[in-house]
């Protein structure tokens, strides 16, 4: 296992011709697969860069985190404050769901180097990850994706895994049960944690839950991306 990821940035040209940047964490050796990481509403911030480098590149994946907000305002990183939350929500509402999916596909085509590709997303990104499975046919893992319910009519076209916190004030357990009932082929895991339990360095971080969810996610990608590492 590599412990020294190589950190880079690269440009992506969206399928509509609009440009944006991506943060890339590359393993020191040959990558075994590619994982596109979908941010929370706070942009490609320190947390998302840590996810890319330490949770994926350090385990042998080429990790790509597109900066979706570049479409609206380049280089946005928001604080975990009421003001940051409000701005992040306004940005994702303005961005919509289609543009990020186009950018995920563009990242796969332009930066994934032909590697088998999966998607993992957090919060808002957890819902985008689910849509990557229904609309793009990419194996995907969603962490506490609270905006998923309006899209439950969409059928999964690829394997899917969900992670939710039992004490998440933003996602009622009735919603989790509904997601699980509809997507019967998807694994749906619950943890004794709240929202954002994978947010390293933040008060919401729950180490045991984060570690278990990551192990399950790595096993999922090993199975569905066809690598042996």
N, C-alpha and C positions, 0 to 999 in steps of 0.2 A: 504494500500500500504506500502510495506516495504521500508525503507530508509537506511537500513544498510546491504548491500549485503555482503556475505561472499566470499572472494577472495581466489582462490586456483589455483594450477597447477596440471595437470595430464598428464600421458603418453598415447599416442595412438599408436597402431600398425597398420600401413597402410595395405591395402588389398594385397600389394605386399611384406609385411613383414618388410618394413622399419619403423623405429620408429620416432616419433616426439612428441613434447609437445603441450599442449593446455592450454590456460588461461581460467579459469572458474570463472564466477561470479554467485553466488547462492543466491536466495532470503532467507530471514530469515525464512519464512514459507515454506509450501509445494509449490513447483513450479506448475504453472498451465499448462505450456507447455515448450518446449525447442526451443531455437533459436540458430542456428549456424551462427556465424558472420564471414564474409569473409573480410579480410583486404584489404587495398589499396596496392600499390606497395611498401609501406614503412615498411611493417612488422607489427607484433602485437606490436604496440607502445602505447604511452600514450593515443592517440586519440581512438584507438580501445579498449583499456582497459576501458576508460571512457564510450564508447558506451555500452560495455557489462555490466558494473556495474550500470551506471546511467540511461541509456535509456531502458534497458531490465530487469536486475535483480531487480532494484528498483521498477519495475512494476510487479514483480511476475514471471518472466521467468527465467528458467535455461539457462544462456547464455554461449556458448562455442565458443572460438576463436582459432581454430587450428593454430599452428605456421608452416605454409606451407614451409617457407624458411628453416626450420630445415633440410629438405631433402638435401639442398645444403650447408648451413652453419648455425649451431645452434645459436639462440639468436640474430638474426639480427633485429636491429631497425635503420631505416634510417632517416636522417634529411630532412626537406622540403627545400632542396637546389638543385641547378642544379646538383651537384655531387650525392646527394642522389637519385634524380629522375633518373639520368642515370644508377646508380647501380641497382635501383629497376626495371627499365625496362629490364635490362639485366638478372636479376634474374627471373622475370616472363617469359621471353622468354625461358630461360633455363628450367624452371619448366614445361612449357606447361600447357594445360588445363585438361588433363586426371588425373594427379596425385592429384590435389586439389579436384576433384570430388570423387576420391577414398577415400581421407582423410575425406571428409564430410560424406560419408557413414560410414566410420569406426568410426567417432565421434558419429554419430547417434546410431550405434550399441553398442558401448563400453561405452559411457558416458551419453547418453540421458535418461537412466533409464526407457526406455519404454514409455516415454512421446511423445505425438504428436509433430512433429518436423518441423520447417520451417527454411528458410535460408534468411539472409539479407546480402548484400554485397555493397561495396563502391568502386567506380572507377573501377580498374581491377576486384575487387570483385563483382561489379555490374554485370559484364558479367558472372562471375562464377556463381552468383546467378541465372541468366537466364538459364544457362546450367543445374543447379540443378533442375530447373522446367522441362526442356526438356528431360534430360537424367536420372535423379533420381526420378522424379515424386514427388518432394517436393515443397510445396507452397513456393514462393520466392518473395523477394522484392529487386530490383536493384536500387541503387542510382548512377546516372551519369556514367553508364557503357559504356564507349566509344569504347569498342572492340566487341560490340554485332553484328554489321552488317554482318560479315562473317558467322554468324551462324543463319541467319534468315530463312534458309531453314528447320531448325529443329522445329518440332511442339511441342507446350507446352503440357506436360502431367500432369500439375498441375496448379492451379491458380497462376497468376503473376501480380505484380505491378511494374511500373517504375516511378522514380522521376528524372527530369532533370531541370537544370537551364537555363533560357532563354538567359542568358548572358555568357554561357559557351564557351570560345574560342576553347575548345578542341572537342566539339560535336556540329556540325552545326545543325540548326533547320531542315534542309532537312533530316538529319539522324534520328532525333527524329520522324519526320512525317513518314518516311519509316518504322521504328520500330512499330509505332502505326498502320499503315495500314496493316502490316503483322500480328501482334499479336492483332487481333481485340477483343479477349476476355479479354485482359489485360487492366487494368486501367493504363493510362499514364498521369502523372501530370507534369505541368510546374510551375516554380517558378521564381520570379523576382530576380534571384541570379546567381552567376557564378559557376564554378566547385568547388567541395569540400565544399558546403554550410553547410554540417553537421559536418564539422571539427572543433569541439569546441576548443577554445583557439588559433585558427589560423586566419590569416587575411581574409581567405575565408569564415569564419563562417558568416551565415546570420540567425539571431535568429528567425525571423518570419517564414522564409521558413523551417528551421529545425524543429520548433515546429509543424507546419502544417503537414509536411511530416511524422513526428513521430506519430502524432495522426492518420493519415490515415493508417500508417503501423500497429499500434496497433489494429485498427479496422479490418484491413485485417487479421491479425493473429487470432484475436478473432473469426472471422467468419470461417476461414478455418482450424484452429487447434482444433476447437470444444470445447473451454473452455468458462467459463461463468464469469470469474473474470474481 
